Amino acid sequence: MSPMTSRIAHLAIIDVLAVGVALSRGPVLLRQLETAKQSVRERRVPHAKASGFGVGAKRAQSTD
């Protein structure tokens, strides 16, 4: 197997396991995930679009 195929296979196995756990825990897990989501949302830093930092920021051009 190539490295990429191996990674995809591992991710598929992890996904199956995660879905199995989610299905077995049911509504309890949904409440816990919603609580975690709300906690992360409250601590999130506002998007700093004007600063030039972040994923979509362009790299500075060198003038050398």
N, C-alpha and C positions, 0 to 999 in steps of 0.2 A: 504494500500500500504506500502511496505517496504521502508526504507530510500533510498536504492539504486534505486528502481523503481521510486520513487518520483524525485530523482535527474535526472535520465534519461529523465523523462517526462518534467521536467523544461527545461533541455537543448534542447530538441526537440522543445519546444515552442519558446524558444529564437532563435533557429536556423531558424525556419519558419519566425519569425518576421524580423530577420536580412536579410534573402534572399528577403523578400518582400520589405524592404527598399532599398536594393541594386538594385532590378529590377525597382523600381519606380524612382530612381535617375539616373540610367543608366550611360552614358558616363561621366557625371560630377563626379560621385562618383569614377569611375575608375581613373580619373585624380588625384583626391584628395588622393586616396589610394596610387597611384604611387609616389606622392610627399611625403607623410608620410613615405613610405618604403625607399625612397632615403635618407630622413633626418635621419632615424634610422640607415641606413647603414653607413652614414658618421660619426656617433657618436659611433659606435660599438667599443668596446675594442677588440683588437686582441686576439685570442684564446691563452691562456697561458698554453699550454700543458706541458711544462717543469717544471712549478712551483709546480705541484702536487695538485693544487686547482681546483675545478670545479666538475661537475657532475660525471665524470668518475674516480675521484681520489680515491685511496684506503685510508681507515682509518688507522691512525697510530696504530701499535700494542703496547699494554701496556706491559711493562716488569716487572710489579709488581707481 
